[in-house]
Amino acid sequence: MRRGLGVTFLLVLMCSALAIADISKIDDVPRISAAQAYSKFMKGDVILVDSMNERTYAKYHVLGAVSLPGDGEDDLNKIRQMAEPVPLGQEIIVYCD
């Protein structure tokens, strides 16, 4: 019984550490305001990626945004099938709801 509780505690501790590690990576992502994103988009300087689910994308996406809702292999296939490759060094803005 004690061993089972110890293993459970260890698993919970490990999962917590992984969650904290992932959160710290989020802080490294540059953020811009909606006004800045709009300005860059209107100049044609960026590619917009909408990460909302497909139903929400259908209702609320920015015209011209690419839908990549985090579906793993499906997202990779969408990228592979793009008419033109993304130029190296191209700025990409990802947004969600």
PyMOL commands that set and color helices and strands:
alter all, ss='L'
color gray80, all
select helices_A, chain A and resi 2-26+34-43+54-60+73-80
alter helices_A, ss='H'
color red, helices_A
select strands_A, chain A and resi 46-50+66-67+91-95
alter strands_A, ss='S'
color yellow, strands_A
deselect
rebuild
show_as cartoon
